[in-house]
Amino acid sequence: MQDALSPKALAKAQRSAITYAAKAVAPAVAKGIGADYNIKASRIKKDISDVSISSDGLTATIKFSRRPPTLAQFGVKPGKRSPQAGLGRGLGWAKPKRAGKPLTALVIRADGRKPKAGAFLAVGNNGNQLVLRRGSNGKLHGVYGPSIGSIFLGNSRIGSKLRAEVAQRIQEQYVKGFERVLTASARGYEP
């Protein structure tokens, strides 16, 4: 028992507990955001991937990206254009048909699909998708959803609840990491 409680074993246990708890943040955030937002967990984890432990092992720094993902990653359905008679603008031989449907996106599951007027889905040669909209200056601009950092750290509708859930998960994982090292040390195993 004295070996298990030596200063060396306690320092090792604390470092292990912090590392174990820090690695649990990305899956917990991905699960929480994925429950309310229509974005894949792999895309969420990509923005939380930078976890670094300080040299003394007492603190962990987890970086969240504030760069928003394109709206195409939030379940976009491209709009439909109704074919126009005559010259394509209703200027020819027949009356114009009703306007087509705009592009829609499902960002927050509870809100349902929202139309994005004037936006369209562009697909690159490599298969990447981007939602674009023509701005007032005539240039094309990308349309983006909320960033993972702003959802978790900002004032989003699930931010405070999600931070509380992740804090609880961090505490659970901290205790597990601490117990793992002390149990291994008590058995005579050096982790």
N, C-alpha and C positions, 0 to 999 in steps of 0.2 A: 504494500500500500504506500510505503514511503517513496518507492521508486515512481509510482504513478503520480505522486504529488510533488515531485522534484521541480525546481524552477525551470529546468530544461524541458521537461515533459509538459508543463503548463504553457510555456511559450510556444511549443510545437502545437499543442492543442488549440491555442488561441489563433494561431496563424491558419491552421487547418479549418477551424470554424469560420473564419472570415472568408477564406477562399470558397468553402462549400456554400456559404450563404450568398456570396456575390454571384456564383454561377447559377443560382436559382432565380435570379431576377429576370433574365430574358424570357425563360419559359412562363413565368408567372405573369409578366406583362403581356406576352403574346396571347395567353389564354384569356386574360381579362379584356383586352382590346378586341380580340376576335369574337368575343361573345356579343358585343354591341356594334362593332364596325365590320363592314363587309370587306375585309382584307385578309390575305393569307398569313398564317403564323410565320412562315419562312421569310416573308417580306418584312414583318415586324421585327423579327430577330436580327435581320440584316442591319437595322438601324440601332441596335443595342449591343453590337458585337464587341465593342472595345471595353473590356473589363481589365483593370490593372490593379495589382496589389502593391502597396508601398514596400520599400525595402525592409522596414522594420516589421512588416506583417501585421500592423495594427489597424490599417485602414484600407478600404477598397474604393476605387473610383470607377464609376460606371457612366459612360458617356451615351447620351441619347442624341440622335440626329434631329436637327430642326429643318432639314431639307425635306419638303413634302413629296410624297410619291405622286406620280401622275394619276389623274382621275381614271385612266384605263385600268388601274389595279384595284378599283373599287366596283367591279361588276358592271361595266358599261355595256349598254346595248345600243348599237348604231341606229341613227335615225333612218326613216324611210322617206324617199321623195316620191310623190305621186307624179307619174308622167304627165306632162302638159301637152295639150293638143297643139297642133300647128307648129309654130316656131319654138315651142318649148316654154314660152312665157304667156301663153294665152292670147297672143297677138295675131294668131293665124285664123284657121278655118272654123274653129269651134270655141265654145266657152271654156275658160280655164277651170281645171278641176280643183278640188279643195287642196289646201296645203298639206304637205307630208307631216310625219311625226318627227319631233326633234330627238336628238340623242338623249338617253336617260342614263342615270347612274344611281346605284344603291350604295350610299356612303354609310349612313346610320340605318341599321336594320329596322328599328322601330318607326322611322320616318317614311319608309318605303322608297320607291323609285322617284327621283326628281328629274324633271326635264331640264336640259341645259340648252337654252335657245342659242342658235348660231354656232354651236360647237359641232365638230365632226371628228371621226376616228381616222387617224392616219397610221398606216402600217409601213414600217421601214423594210429595206431589203433583207435585214437580218431577223425579221419577225417581231421586232419591238413595236409596241403600240403606244401611241401618244394621242391625247385629245387636244385638239387645237381650236382656237377661236380667233376670228379676225378682229383686231382692235379698232379703235376709232381712227387711228393713224393709218389704217390699211395693212399693217403688218400682222403676221400670224403670231399668236402667243399661246403658250401651253396652259392648259387648265389642270389644276392640281387639287388634291384632297388635303385634309389636315395632316400635319407631320406627326410622327410617333412621339417625338419630344413634346409637342404642344398638347397632344391628347393626354399624355401621362403627367407631365410637369405643369401644364398650363391650367387654364380655368375651363376645361371642357366639362360636359355634363356628367362624365363618369370619372373625372380626374381625382377628386377627393376620395371617392369610394375605392377606386383602383389603387391609389397610394396606400390606403389603410390595409387592403388585402395583401399587397406586396410586402408591406412592413411586417405583417403577421407571418407571411411565408419566410421572410428573411430570418425572423426570430426562431422559427421552427428548424430551419436548416442550420442555423448557427449552433443550436443545442445539439443537433444530430452530429455535426462535424466535430464538436468538442467531445462528445461521448465516444465517437469512433476512435479518436487518438488515445483517450484515457483508457478505454477498454483494451485496446491493442497493447498499450504500455503495461497495463496490469498483467497481461498474459505473457509479458516478456518480449513482445514483438516491437521492433523499432521501425515506425513508419517512415 
